[in-house]
Amino acid sequence: MTTARAPRLEKITPANLEAALALRVRPEQEFAVDPVAHSLAEAYVRPDKAWPRVIVDADRVVGFVMAFLGFDWRDDGTDLRSGLWRLNIAADEQGKGYGRFAVNAVAEELRRRGTKALHVTWHPGEHGPEDFYLALGFEKTAEKVDEEHVGVLRL
Ligand SMILES: CC(C)(COP(=O)(O)OP(=O)(O)OC[C@H]1O[C@@H](n2cnc3c(N)ncnc32)[C@H](O)[C@@H]1OP(=O)(O)O)[C@@H](O)C(=O)NCCC(=O)NCCS
């Protein structure tokens, strides 16, 4: 008999660190997301703003997600935002619902913190994640950060 398993998020620990660092997206997607090591370095220097987690299914680390919490968007204290900072699903684990799971889990965490909107920025391009975010209900706003589109999911 097979048992249905559900993915889960775990904090980064000595036990899962190497698997997290080994995560690779498809080569043609690398322009769209920084490597996990870069994200963990950012989380180290901004521990109050970063919420990093690995996505685990059974005993496999299948991805990495990092939320940002209360970023001062305009550096003047008038616009504090939270959302999705990084999302890396392993190349051979894509298309199985892990990305959707991770976005929903971040949405749940932000709701728990009383946040009303989940922001994300993405690089445009054929192999970028735009259609993924639109499929999940994100609205593409007119705003851009450098070349990246800003999307928002109302919570
Ligand atoms: C984008 C990414 C996170 C999607 O993760 P995933 O686990 O493959 O996505 P899911 O399997 O959860 O897909 C959820 C839905 O989005 C759709 N979807 C996923 N990627 C898509 C794409 N590139 N184009 C169109 N639809 C897409 C799926 O078809 C699915 O819809 P369905 O449930 O109606 O079938 C993954 O491809 C990835 O890690 N890409 C490289 C890094 C990246 O771009 N990260 C985002 C940085 S902002």
The ligand as an ORCA input file, in Angstrom:
! r2SCAN-3c Opt
* xyz 0 1
  C       8.635     28.857    -11.507
  C       8.775     27.634    -10.610
  C       8.975     28.080     -9.165
  C       7.477     26.808    -10.728
  O       7.540     25.735     -9.821
  P       6.809     24.324    -10.124
  O       6.932     23.479     -8.914
  O       7.331     23.761    -11.397
  O       5.302     24.789    -10.367
  P       3.967     23.965    -10.002
  O       4.160     22.538    -10.425
  O       3.598     24.206     -8.570
  O       2.917     24.674    -10.960
  C       1.781     25.389    -10.473
  C       0.970     25.855    -11.656
  O       1.732     26.797    -12.421
  C       1.835     26.339    -13.761
  N       3.186     26.643    -14.229
  C       4.352     26.342    -13.626
  N       5.392     26.820    -14.344
  C       4.830     27.400    -15.440
  C       5.368     28.074    -16.537
  N       6.694     28.247    -16.694
  N       4.508     28.538    -17.474
  C       3.182     28.371    -17.334
  N       2.608     27.771    -16.286
  C       3.438     27.285    -15.346
  C       1.628     24.847    -13.687
  O       1.153     24.341    -14.923
  C       0.620     24.721    -12.588
  O      -0.680     24.957    -13.053
  P      -1.828     23.841    -12.884
  O      -1.872     23.533    -11.426
  O      -3.035     24.524    -13.414
  O      -1.342     22.693    -13.697
  C       9.947     26.716    -11.055
  O       9.818     26.461    -12.443
  C      11.328     27.312    -10.818
  O      11.953     27.052     -9.777
  N      11.827     28.101    -11.804
  C      13.189     28.634    -11.775
  C      13.374     29.700    -10.733
  C      12.370     30.837    -10.794
  O      12.039     31.384    -11.833
  N      11.909     31.194     -9.589
  C      11.036     32.311     -9.379
  C      11.885     33.522     -9.081
  S      10.900     34.970     -8.837
*
